[in-house]
Amino acid sequence: MDEGFDSFIDKPFHIERIYSCLNELLGVEFEFREAPASDTEKVYDPSLVPNLDGLILPQEIHAGLVYAAHMHSVTQLQKHLDELEVLGDMERRLAAHLQHLGCEYNMQAIGELVEAMPVE
């Protein structure tokens, strides 16, 4: 802040903090309403996880994926998915599934799935 910034929003981003900063800095006010229910709204379904029986993640990749999920870092997630893809067929299937979740920005599901996996 000493360098001239008016505010700072750290990760993981929380929409309430963003709106608060906009209100404070720009003087704008927001009206909030419930979003209409949508038949097309995507809900995470754990049954869609590919069969990964026998897959054991390398410690470094496992730790990196967990970190990326907790920090909501798409960049870090992609880095570790790239590392995972070259390890074999099951790893590629897992990477594709995690990539799909990442595209939906479902970091909670990624974290839960990865944390439950066995590690070398």
ROPANU-969334 format. One record per residue: x, z, y of N, C-alpha, C in turn; residue in one letter; residue number from 1. Coordinates in steps of 0.1 Angstrom, whole numbers, always signed. Layout:
    n.X    n.Z    n.Y   ca.X   ca.Z   ca.Y    c.X    c.Z    c.Y  resn  resi
      X      Z      Y      X      Z      Y      X      Z      Y     A   NUM
...
This chain:
    n.X    n.Z    n.Y   ca.X   ca.Z   ca.Y    c.X    c.Z    c.Y  resn  resi
     +8     +0    -12     +0     +0     +0     +9     +0    +13     M     1
    +21     +6    +11    +30     +6    +23    +34     -8    +27     D     2
    +33    -18    +18    +37    -31    +21    +26    -40    +28     E     3
    +15    -34    +31     +5    -41    +38     -8    -45    +30     G     4
     -9    -40    +18    -21    -43    +10    -32    -34    +14     F     5
    -44    -39    +14    -56    -31    +18    -61    -23     +6     D     6
    -59    -28     -6    -64    -21    -18    -57    -26    -30     S     7
    -59    -20    -42    -53    -24    -54    -63    -21    -65     F     8
    -65    -31    -74    -74    -29    -86    -65    -32    -98     I     9
    -64    -21   -106    -55    -23   -118    -63    -26   -130     D    10
    -56    -31   -141    -63    -34   -154    -65    -21   -162     K    11
    -74    -20   -170    -85    -30   -172    -94    -30   -160     P    12
    -99    -42   -156   -108    -43   -145   -121    -37   -148     F    13
   -127    -31   -138   -140    -25   -139   -148    -31   -128     H    14
   -159    -37   -131   -167    -44   -121   -171    -35   -109     I    15
   -174    -22   -113   -178    -13   -102   -167    -11    -92     E    16
   -154    -11    -96   -143    -10    -87   -141    -22    -78     R    17
   -143    -34    -84   -143    -46    -77   -153    -47    -66     I    18
   -166    -43    -69   -176    -43    -60   -174    -33    -49     Y    19
   -168    -21    -53   -165    -11    -43   -155    -16    -33     S    20
   -144    -23    -38   -134    -28    -29   -140    -39    -19     C    21
   -148    -47    -25   -155    -58    -16   -163    -51     -6     L    22
   -171    -41    -10   -179    -34     +0   -171    -28    +11     N    23
   -160    -21     +7   -151    -14    +16   -144    -24    +26     E    24
   -139    -34    +20   -130    -43    +28   -138    -54    +36     L    25
   -150    -58    +31   -157    -69    +37   -171    -64    +43     L    26
   -174    -52    +40   -187    -46    +45   -199    -53    +39     G    27
   -198    -59    +27   -209    -65    +21   -216    -55    +12     V    28
   -229    -57    +10   -236    -49     +0   -242    -57    -11     E    29
   -243    -51    -23   -248    -59    -34   -261    -53    -39     F    30
   -269    -62    -44   -281    -57    -51   -279    -59    -66     E    31
   -282    -49    -74   -280    -50    -88   -294    -50    -95     F    32
   -295    -59   -105   -307    -60   -113   -303    -61   -128     R    33
   -312    -58   -136   -310    -60   -150   -309    -75   -153     E    34
   -300    -79   -161   -299    -93   -165   -310    -96   -175     A    35
   -317   -108   -174   -327   -111   -183   -322   -112   -197     P    36
   -330   -108   -207   -326   -110   -221   -324   -124   -224     A    37
   -315   -127   -232   -312   -141   -235   -311   -143   -251     S    38
   -317   -153   -256   -316   -156   -270   -303   -161   -274     D    39
   -295   -166   -264   -282   -172   -267   -271   -162   -264     T    40
   -274   -150   -260   -264   -140   -258   -256   -137   -271     E    41
   -243   -137   -270   -235   -135   -281   -232   -120   -284     K    42
   -235   -116   -296   -232   -103   -300   -222   -103   -311     V    43
   -212    -95   -311   -201    -95   -321   -207    -91   -334     Y    44
   -205    -99   -344   -209    -96   -358   -197    -95   -367     D    45
   -194    -82   -372   -183    -80   -380   -183    -88   -393     P    46
   -195    -92   -397   -195   -100   -410   -189   -114   -408     S    47
   -186   -118   -396   -180   -131   -393   -165   -131   -395     L    48
   -159   -119   -397   -145   -118   -399   -141   -125   -412     V    49
   -131   -134   -411   -127   -141   -424   -122   -132   -434     P    50
   -122   -136   -447   -117   -128   -458   -102   -127   -456     N    51
    -97   -114   -454    -83   -112   -451    -78   -102   -461     L    52
    -84   -101   -473    -79    -92   -483    -65    -94   -486     D    53
    -57    -84   -486    -43    -85   -489    -34    -87   -477     G    54
    -40    -90   -466    -32    -93   -454    -26    -80   -448     L    55
    -13    -79   -447     -6    -68   -441     +1    -73   -428     I    56
     -2    -68   -417     +4    -73   -404    +18    -67   -402     L    57
    +27    -75   -397    +40    -69   -393    +38    -59   -382     P    58
    +46    -48   -383    +44    -37   -373    +45    -42   -359     Q    59
    +54    -51   -355    +56    -55   -342    +44    -63   -337     E    60
    +38    -72   -345    +27    -79   -341    +14    -71   -340     I    61
    +13    -62   -350     +1    -52   -349     +2    -44   -336     H    62
    +13    -38   -333    +14    -30   -321    +11    -39   -309     A    63
    +16    -51   -308    +14    -60   -297     +0    -63   -295     G    64
     -7    -66   -306    -22    -69   -305    -30    -57   -301     L    65
    -27    -46   -306    -34    -33   -302    -32    -31   -287     V    66
    -19    -32   -283    -16    -31   -268    -24    -41   -260     Y    67
    -23    -53   -264    -30    -64   -256    -45    -60   -255     A    68
    -51    -56   -266    -65    -53   -265    -68    -41   -256     A    69
    -60    -31   -257    -62    -19   -249    -60    -22   -234     H    70
    -50    -31   -231    -47    -34   -217    -56    -45   -212     M    71
    -64    -51   -221    -73    -62   -217    -64    -74   -212     H    72
    -53    -76   -218    -43    -86   -214    -45    -99   -223     S    73
    -51   -109   -218    -53   -122   -225    -39   -128   -227     V    74
    -30   -127   -217    -17   -133   -219     -9   -127   -230     T    75
     -9   -113   -231     -2   -107   -242     -9   -110   -256     Q    76
    -22   -111   -256    -30   -114   -268    -25   -128   -273     L    77
    -25   -138   -264    -21   -151   -268     -7   -152   -273     Q    78
     +2   -144   -267    +16   -144   -272    +17   -139   -287     K    79
     +9   -129   -290    +10   -123   -303     +2   -132   -313     H    80
     -9   -138   -308    -16   -148   -317     -7   -159   -321     L    81
     +1   -164   -311    +10   -175   -314    +20   -171   -325     D    82
    +25   -159   -324    +35   -153   -334    +28   -152   -348     E    83
    +15   -148   -348     +8   -146   -360     +5   -159   -367     L    84
     +2   -169   -360     -2   -182   -366     +8   -188   -375     E    85
    +21   -186   -372    +32   -193   -379    +35   -185   -392     V    86
    +29   -174   -395    +32   -166   -407    +25   -170   -420     L    87
    +15   -177   -419     +8   -182   -431     -7   -185   -429     G    88
    -14   -188   -440    -28   -193   -439    -37   -181   -435     D    89
    -36   -170   -441    -45   -159   -438    -42   -154   -423     M    90
    -29   -154   -419    -26   -150   -406    -32   -160   -396     E    91
    -32   -173   -399    -38   -183   -391    -53   -181   -389     R    92
    -60   -177   -401    -74   -175   -400    -77   -163   -391     R    93
    -69   -152   -392    -70   -140   -384    -68   -144   -369     L    94
    -58   -152   -367    -55   -156   -353    -66   -164   -347     A    95
    -72   -173   -355    -83   -181   -350    -95   -172   -347     A    96
    -98   -162   -355   -109   -153   -353   -106   -145   -340     H    97
    -94   -139   -339    -91   -131   -327    -91   -140   -314     L    98
    -87   -153   -316    -88   -162   -304   -102   -164   -300     Q    99
   -111   -165   -309   -125   -166   -306   -130   -154   -299     H   100
   -127   -142   -303   -131   -130   -297   -124   -129   -283     L   101
   -112   -134   -282   -105   -134   -269   -112   -143   -259     G   102
   -117   -154   -264   -124   -164   -255   -137   -157   -249     C   103
   -143   -148   -257   -154   -141   -253   -150   -128   -245     E   104
   -138   -126   -244   -132   -114   -237   -137   -101   -244     Y   105
   -138   -102   -257   -143    -90   -265   -131    -82   -270     N   106
   -124    -76   -260   -112    -69   -264   -114    -56   -272     M   107
   -126    -51   -271   -130    -39   -279   -130    -43   -293     Q   108
   -137    -54   -297   -138    -58   -311   -124    -62   -316     A   109
   -115    -68   -308   -102    -71   -312    -94    -59   -316     I   110
    -95    -49   -307    -88    -36   -309    -93    -29   -322     G   111
   -106    -29   -324   -111    -22   -335   -107    -29   -348     E   112
   -108    -42   -348   -104    -50   -360    -89    -48   -363     L   113
    -81    -50   -353    -66    -49   -356    -62    -35   -360     V   114
    -68    -25   -353    -64    -11   -356    -67     -7   -370     E   115
    -78    -13   -376    -82    -10   -390    -74    -18   -400     A   116
    -65    -27   -396    -57    -35   -406    -45    -27   -410     M   117
    -41    -29   -423    -29    -23   -428    -16    -29   -421     P   118
     -6    -21   -420     +7    -25   -414    +18    -24   -423     V   119
    +28    -33   -422    +40    -32   -430    +48    -19   -427     E   120
